Amino acid sequence: SKEEMSSAITAEVPGQLNDITVYPNPANADGIQIAFYSELNDMAEVSVFPAHGPSVVSIKRPLIEGYNVVDLPTSDMHNGLYFVRITNGSRSLVARFVVVK
């Protein structure tokens, strides 16, 4: 089927990022962990930004092939809705989380 063909093509694209999870969500003052899967050893940019405004965190992290976990502090973040974006070249993943202290 057409759907099966498009997933097979997508699965073969090198550098694919998948399965992003942010926990705990809602987050408290202790910080969050961002877990995601990378198909390559590479570098990625991790950015956190509020629903309305510029990024509050932007860091570069090396990735390993497989599951990666990035720890981020939330102690300086105000209560509210945030997005985290993992960017690896032209690929990116976005997830949302809430900070409640």
Secondary structure as UniProt FT lines:
FT   HELIX           2..11
FT   TURN            14..15
FT   STRAND          17..23
FT   TURN            29..30
FT   STRAND          32..38
FT   STRAND          42..50
FT   STRAND          57..63
FT   STRAND          66..72
FT   TURN            75..76
FT   STRAND          80..88
FT   TURN            89..90
FT   STRAND          91..99
//
